[in-house]
């Protein structure tokens, strides 16, 4: 099988900007960063059969630092600026759409309990920055995108 390079535009992060029951998904677009951190919580286990302790992974707490350029009318900028302006606690939904795998499956994470931790408004650089902390349960499934709008289908348990 030929190797296929996966590029940044093949993984699509969305935020629900509705703050209501029916999500209104908007793509994070005017950003220059995109790195999901797994933030492993580990525990040192000093087993009697081993000379040195072993680190065991207890859980993960994925997060993603993010930014958006300050373009009035951009729905992500407007959503984040309102949170910044109000100094409000920012919770919402996020959808991370991963690149299609070798079989063509388009897998995604739907996080109904995403905390948006606002960091800074940098007028000189023209961006607002925040961290997305994926809390609660990450629902796994597949997605399709039509006319820029994603549809999520939960995986069968």
N, C-alpha and C positions, 0 to 999 in steps of 0.2 A: 504494500500500500504506500502511496506517495505521501510525503509529509506535507501538511498544509499549515502555513503560518497563521496563527490567530492574532488578529490586530485589535486595537483598542475599540474600534467602532463596532466590533462583533459582539461585545458584551454591553448590554444596555441597562442602565439604572433608571428606574422610574420612581417618582414620588406622587402620592395621592394628595392633590392640592385642594380637595373638596372639603375636608374636615367633616364630612357627613357619612351617611350609610352607603350611598352609591359612589364608588371611587371615581375620581377624575384623574387619570394617570397622565403625567407629563414627564417627558424625558429630561434628565439632567443633560444639558447639551453644551453650554458655554463654560466648560471647565477644562483645566489642563492637568488635573490629577485624577487618578483612579486606581486605588490600591485597597483591596480588602484585607484587613488584618484579622487573623484568627484569635489572637489573645488567649492562648492556652493557659488554663489553670492547672498547675501540676502539684503533685504531692511526692515528697521524698519517702521512699519505702526502703528501710534498711533490713532487708531479708537476711536471716542468719546463714543462708547457704551462699551468700555472695560477699566478697571482700568489700565492695563499695556499694553505697546506696544506689537504688534505681529510681529514676524519675518516671512516674506514671501520670498520664493525662487524666484529669478528673472531668474536665469539660472545656468547652470553647465559649468565648463571648465575642463573636465576630463584630467588627466595626469597620467603618470606612470614613476617612477624612474626606471632605468635599468642599468645593467652592463653586461660585457662579459669578460670571461677569455681570457688572451692573448695567444691564440693558433694560430700561423701562419697557414694560410690555411683555418681557419674558416671564412666563408663569412661575418658574422656579425662583427667579429673583424676587418677584412680587410676593410670593409665599414666604420666603425666608426674610425679606426685608420687613414684612408685617410682624413676624415673630420677633425680629430684632427690635423694631420700633416699640412694640408693646412690652418688651422684656418679659415675654410670656414663656411658660413651660411649653415646650414644643414636642408633642407626641403625634404620631401619625402612622401611615402605612407606606411601605416601600416594596418594590418588586425588582429583583435583580435577575435579568434575563441573560443567561450564559450562552456562549456560542454553541451552535449545533454540534453534536458529537459525531463520531464516524458513521453512525447509523441514521443520522439526520434528526435525532431527537433534540428538541429545543427545551432544555431544562431550565427551571427557574426556582428562586426562593421568593415566597411571599411572606413578608414579615408584618403582621398586623400590629405589633407593638414596637415600633421604631421610635427611639428617642433622638431628637435632633438637638445636639448640644451646640449652641451658637458660640462661635469663637471670636470673630473680629469682622469689622467693616473697614476695609482698607480703600479709602477713596482715592489715594494716590495711585494704587495699582488697579483700581476699578474692579474690586471683587469683595464679596462677602463669603466668609468661610465658616464651616460647621463640621461637626462629626456626627455620623449616623451610627447609632448603637443598636444592633439587632437583638432585641430582648424577647423574652417569652419563648414561644415555640416558632421555629422556622418551618413553615409549611412548604414542602417540596412538591414539585409538579412540572408541568410543561406549559409552554406558551405559544401563541401566535401573535403576530402584529399585523394589523390591517389599517392602512391610512394613518400610521403613527400611533395607533391605540392598541395596547396589549390586551389579550384575553388569557386568563390563567385557568388551568385545569389541574386540580389537586391530584396527586398520585394516589393510586389505590393502596390501601393499607394491607 
